[in-house]
Amino acid sequence: MSRRATLRTTHDDADIIAGALEPDNTESMHSRVEGDELVTTIERDSTGGLHATVDDYVVNVTVAETVIEATRTHTDTNHE
């Protein structure tokens, strides 16, 4: 029996976040963009494996958001 989690996160640029995360996605992960939401479904054979993958994914989303925001801030500052 496999375990599954679907995560929905809202972003100003969900497509950019999805692109940033794509290289780290495994075969057990499937992502799609729905408007301003990034929807990712993760399926693993064990609860522990699902927990670890979800945890890694959340960290990666946080890092992607931070980098994109820092880039926006830097770009905005240099164009003033």
Secondary structure as GFF3:
##gff-version 3
##sequence-region A 1 80
A	DSSP	beta_strand	3	10	.	.	.	ID=ss1
A	DSSP	alpha_helix	14	21	.	.	.	ID=ss2
A	DSSP	three_ten_helix	22	24	.	.	.	ID=ss3
A	DSSP	beta_strand	29	34	.	.	.	ID=ss4
A	DSSP	beta_strand	37	44	.	.	.	ID=ss5
A	DSSP	alpha_helix	47	78	.	.	.	ID=ss6
###
